[in-house]
Amino acid sequence: MKKDSEILQQKSKIFKRNVAISSLAALLLFGFVFYRNRQHRQKVEHQKAILHQQDLATKAVITAEDNERKRMATHLHDGVGQLLMAANMNVSVLNEYKDNPENFKNITQKISNILSDAIADVRTLSHQMMPNMLIKNSLANALRDLIEKTSTPKLAVNLQIEGLEKEVDQNIQVTLYRIIQECINNTVKHSGADKIDISVIQSDKKITTEIKDNGKGFNPLKITENKDGIGLQNMKARIEMLKGKMRIDSAADRGTRVLIEIPIV
């Protein structure tokens, strides 16, 4: 009897141990599944947030480009279009004055002046689309010219350039030039800085651009949440369209640092 009792006790211990092990295994499995599901949900939410930000940035670029096209269309219609119409009207009456040399000369001179104004308007538009300095020079020289024009006794702008002797895609050149220009303008308008350090370094695979100032700084998240952040969203979206990355580090009284990386291969 005693032996049978011991056997039963032993079996009971084994059963309880197996139940405990099974319960622990089930608990661990449940915890693992819960953790994986939570991780997956967080990943999905993060991806949704990224896609939402990309969607906002893309919409901001499209809106800005639509507004720019409308502005140019208006300029062409109200400016260049009206000038060409005036020139055409004067050309249509030239024959009436072919026997009057003085009037003929006056009208031809008038036509010439009108066409000169139209050409100047078209040139102005083209420079707004593509900076004049980039048309005439390399990106490096265009940036040097920009910094020379921007620097004042109250604002020291320092520029470091490495490796920009190589040919760079025109879209990259215009994007970098405009973004550096925008960053300088933002610094002048809002930061109260007296120093800006800019570096543009080209390697075999990418161009790295850094713009730093010693101004009062700002909260990038708060700026991008309101209409004042459209400029920042535009910059980021344009860089992402070139498969690049942009990071903004800024805080109150700590200045602002903008880091841009754009692949070139």
C-alpha positions as CSV (number, residue, x, y, z in Angstrom):
1,M,0.0,0.0,0.0
2,K,2.7,2.4,1.0
3,K,4.5,1.7,-2.3
4,D,1.3,2.3,-4.3
5,S,0.8,5.6,-2.4
6,E,4.3,6.7,-3.2
7,I,3.8,5.9,-6.8
8,L,0.6,7.9,-6.9
9,Q,2.3,10.9,-5.2
10,Q,5.1,10.7,-7.7
11,K,2.7,10.6,-10.6
12,S,0.8,13.5,-9.1
13,K,4.1,15.5,-8.8
14,I,4.9,14.7,-12.4
15,F,1.4,15.7,-13.5
16,K,1.6,19.0,-11.7
17,R,5.1,19.7,-13.0
18,N,3.9,18.9,-16.6
19,V,0.8,21.2,-16.1
20,A,3.1,24.0,-14.8
21,I,5.5,23.6,-17.7
22,S,2.7,23.5,-20.2
23,S,1.1,26.6,-18.6
24,L,4.4,28.4,-18.6
25,A,5.0,27.4,-22.3
26,A,1.5,28.6,-23.2
27,L,2.0,31.8,-21.3
28,L,5.4,32.4,-23.1
29,L,3.8,31.6,-26.5
30,F,0.9,34.0,-25.8
31,G,3.4,36.7,-24.7
32,F,5.5,36.1,-27.8
33,V,2.4,36.2,-30.1
34,F,1.2,39.4,-28.3
35,Y,4.6,41.0,-28.6
36,R,4.9,40.2,-32.3
37,N,1.4,41.4,-33.0
38,R,2.1,44.6,-31.2
39,Q,5.3,45.1,-33.0
40,H,3.6,44.5,-36.3
41,R,0.8,47.0,-35.5
42,Q,3.4,49.6,-34.5
43,K,5.3,49.0,-37.7
44,V,2.1,49.3,-39.8
45,E,1.2,52.6,-37.9
46,H,4.7,53.9,-38.5
47,Q,4.5,53.1,-42.2
48,K,1.1,54.8,-42.4
49,A,2.5,57.9,-40.7
50,I,5.5,58.0,-43.1
51,L,3.1,57.5,-46.1
52,H,0.9,60.3,-44.7
53,Q,3.8,62.7,-44.4
54,Q,5.0,61.8,-47.8
55,D,1.5,62.4,-49.2
56,L,1.4,65.8,-47.5
57,A,4.8,66.7,-48.8
58,T,4.0,65.6,-52.3
59,K,0.7,67.5,-52.2
60,A,2.6,70.6,-51.0
61,V,5.0,70.3,-54.0
62,I,2.2,69.8,-56.5
63,T,0.2,72.7,-55.0
64,A,3.3,74.9,-55.1
65,E,4.1,73.9,-58.7
66,D,0.4,74.5,-59.7
67,N,0.5,77.9,-58.2
68,E,3.8,78.6,-60.0
69,R,2.4,77.5,-63.3
70,K,-0.7,79.7,-62.8
71,R,1.5,82.7,-61.9
72,M,3.6,82.1,-65.0
73,A,0.5,81.7,-67.2
74,T,-0.9,84.9,-65.8
75,H,2.4,86.7,-66.4
76,L,2.6,85.4,-69.9
77,H,-1.0,86.4,-70.7
78,D,-1.0,89.8,-69.0
79,G,2.6,90.7,-69.7
80,V,4.2,89.0,-72.7
81,G,0.9,88.3,-74.4
82,Q,-0.3,91.9,-74.2
83,L,3.1,93.2,-75.5
84,L,3.0,90.8,-78.5
85,M,-0.6,91.9,-79.2
86,A,0.5,95.5,-79.2
87,A,3.5,94.7,-81.5
88,N,1.1,92.9,-83.8
89,M,-1.3,95.9,-84.0
90,N,1.6,98.2,-84.9
91,V,2.9,95.8,-87.5
92,S,-0.6,95.6,-89.1
93,V,-0.6,99.4,-89.8
94,L,3.0,99.6,-91.1
95,N,1.8,99.5,-94.7
96,E,-0.3,102.6,-94.2
97,Y,2.9,104.6,-93.5
98,K,5.3,103.2,-96.1
99,D,5.1,106.5,-98.0
100,N,5.8,108.5,-94.8
101,P,9.4,107.7,-93.7
102,E,9.2,109.6,-90.4
103,N,6.0,107.9,-89.2
104,F,7.3,104.5,-90.6
105,K,10.5,104.9,-88.6
106,N,8.6,105.9,-85.4
107,I,6.4,102.8,-85.7
108,T,9.2,100.4,-86.4
109,Q,11.1,101.9,-83.4
110,K,8.0,101.4,-81.3
111,I,7.7,97.8,-82.4
112,S,11.3,97.2,-81.6
113,N,10.9,98.7,-78.1
114,I,7.8,96.5,-77.4
115,L,9.6,93.4,-78.5
116,S,12.5,94.3,-76.3
117,D,10.2,94.5,-73.4
118,A,8.6,91.1,-74.2
119,I,12.1,89.5,-74.5
120,A,13.0,91.0,-71.1
121,D,9.8,89.6,-69.6
122,V,10.5,86.1,-71.0
123,R,14.1,86.3,-69.7
124,T,12.8,87.3,-66.2
125,L,10.5,84.2,-66.2
126,S,13.3,81.9,-67.4
127,H,15.6,83.2,-64.6
128,Q,12.9,82.5,-62.0
129,M,12.7,78.9,-63.3
130,M,16.4,78.5,-63.6
131,P,18.6,80.8,-61.6
132,N,20.7,83.1,-63.9
133,M,23.9,82.2,-62.1
134,L,23.3,78.5,-62.8
135,I,22.7,79.2,-66.5
136,K,26.1,81.0,-66.7
137,N,28.1,79.1,-64.1
138,S,28.7,75.8,-62.3
139,L,26.8,75.1,-59.0
140,A,30.0,75.9,-57.0
141,N,30.4,79.3,-58.6
142,A,26.6,80.0,-58.3
143,L,26.7,79.3,-54.6
144,R,29.8,81.4,-54.1
145,D,28.0,84.3,-55.8
146,L,24.9,83.7,-53.6
147,I,27.0,83.8,-50.5
148,E,28.9,86.9,-51.6
149,K,25.5,88.7,-52.1
150,T,24.1,87.4,-48.9
151,S,26.9,88.2,-46.5
152,T,26.7,91.4,-44.6
153,P,28.5,93.0,-41.6
154,K,25.7,91.7,-39.4
155,L,25.6,88.2,-41.0
156,A,28.7,86.1,-41.7
157,V,28.0,83.4,-44.2
158,N,30.8,80.8,-44.6
159,L,30.8,78.3,-47.5
160,Q,32.9,75.1,-47.8
161,I,32.8,73.3,-51.2
162,E,34.5,70.0,-51.9
163,G,34.3,67.9,-55.1
164,L,31.7,69.9,-57.0
165,E,34.0,70.0,-60.1
166,K,32.3,66.9,-61.4
167,E,29.2,67.2,-63.6
168,V,26.0,67.2,-61.5
169,D,22.4,66.6,-62.8
170,Q,20.6,69.9,-63.5
171,N,17.6,69.0,-61.2
172,I,20.0,68.4,-58.3
173,Q,21.8,71.7,-59.0
174,V,18.6,73.7,-59.0
175,T,17.1,71.9,-56.0
176,L,20.3,72.4,-53.9
177,Y,20.6,76.1,-55.0
178,R,17.0,76.9,-54.2
179,I,17.1,75.0,-50.8
180,I,20.2,76.8,-49.7
181,Q,18.7,80.1,-50.8
182,E,15.5,79.3,-48.9
183,C,17.5,78.3,-45.7
184,I,19.4,81.5,-45.8
185,N,16.2,83.5,-46.3
186,N,14.6,81.7,-43.4
187,T,17.6,82.4,-41.2
188,V,17.6,86.1,-42.1
189,K,13.8,86.5,-41.5
190,H,13.2,84.4,-38.4
191,S,16.3,83.2,-36.5
192,G,18.2,86.3,-35.5
193,A,21.5,84.5,-36.3
194,D,24.7,86.4,-37.1
195,K,26.5,83.3,-38.5
196,I,25.6,80.7,-41.1
197,D,28.0,77.8,-42.0
198,I,27.3,76.0,-45.3
199,S,29.1,72.9,-46.6
200,V,28.5,71.2,-49.9
201,I,30.6,68.0,-50.3
202,Q,30.4,65.7,-53.3
203,S,31.7,62.1,-53.1
204,D,31.5,59.4,-55.7
205,K,28.0,58.4,-54.7
206,K,26.3,61.4,-53.1
207,I,26.2,65.1,-52.4
208,T,26.1,66.0,-48.7
209,T,24.9,69.5,-47.8
210,E,24.9,71.0,-44.3
211,I,23.5,74.4,-43.3
212,K,24.0,75.5,-39.7
213,D,23.1,78.8,-38.0
214,N,23.5,80.1,-34.4
215,G,20.0,81.6,-34.2
216,K,17.2,81.1,-31.8
217,G,16.0,77.8,-33.3
218,F,12.5,76.4,-33.5
219,N,10.4,73.3,-33.1
220,P,10.4,71.5,-36.5
221,L,7.3,69.4,-35.6
222,K,5.2,72.5,-34.7
223,I,6.3,74.3,-37.9
224,T,5.5,71.4,-40.2
225,E,2.0,71.2,-38.6
226,N,0.9,74.6,-39.8
227,K,0.9,76.7,-43.0
228,D,4.3,78.2,-42.2
229,G,5.8,74.7,-42.6
230,I,4.9,74.5,-46.3
231,G,8.4,75.7,-47.3
232,L,10.0,72.9,-45.2
233,Q,7.6,70.3,-46.6
234,N,8.4,71.5,-50.1
235,M,12.1,71.2,-49.5
236,K,11.8,67.7,-48.1
237,A,9.5,66.5,-50.8
238,R,11.8,67.8,-53.6
239,I,14.8,66.1,-52.0
240,E,12.8,62.8,-51.6
241,M,11.8,63.0,-55.3
242,L,15.6,62.9,-56.0
243,K,15.8,59.8,-53.7
244,G,17.5,61.9,-51.1
245,K,17.1,62.6,-47.4
246,M,16.7,65.7,-45.3
247,R,17.0,66.1,-41.5
248,I,16.3,69.2,-39.5
249,D,17.8,69.5,-36.0
250,S,16.6,72.6,-34.1
251,A,15.6,73.7,-30.6
252,A,15.0,76.9,-28.8
253,D,18.3,78.9,-28.3
254,R,20.3,76.1,-30.0
255,G,20.3,77.2,-33.6
256,T,19.3,75.1,-36.6
257,R,21.1,72.4,-38.5
258,V,19.8,71.2,-41.9
259,L,21.4,68.0,-43.3
260,I,20.8,66.9,-46.9
261,E,22.0,63.9,-48.7
262,I,21.3,63.3,-52.4
263,P,22.6,60.3,-54.3
264,I,24.3,61.0,-57.7
265,V,24.6,57.4,-59.1
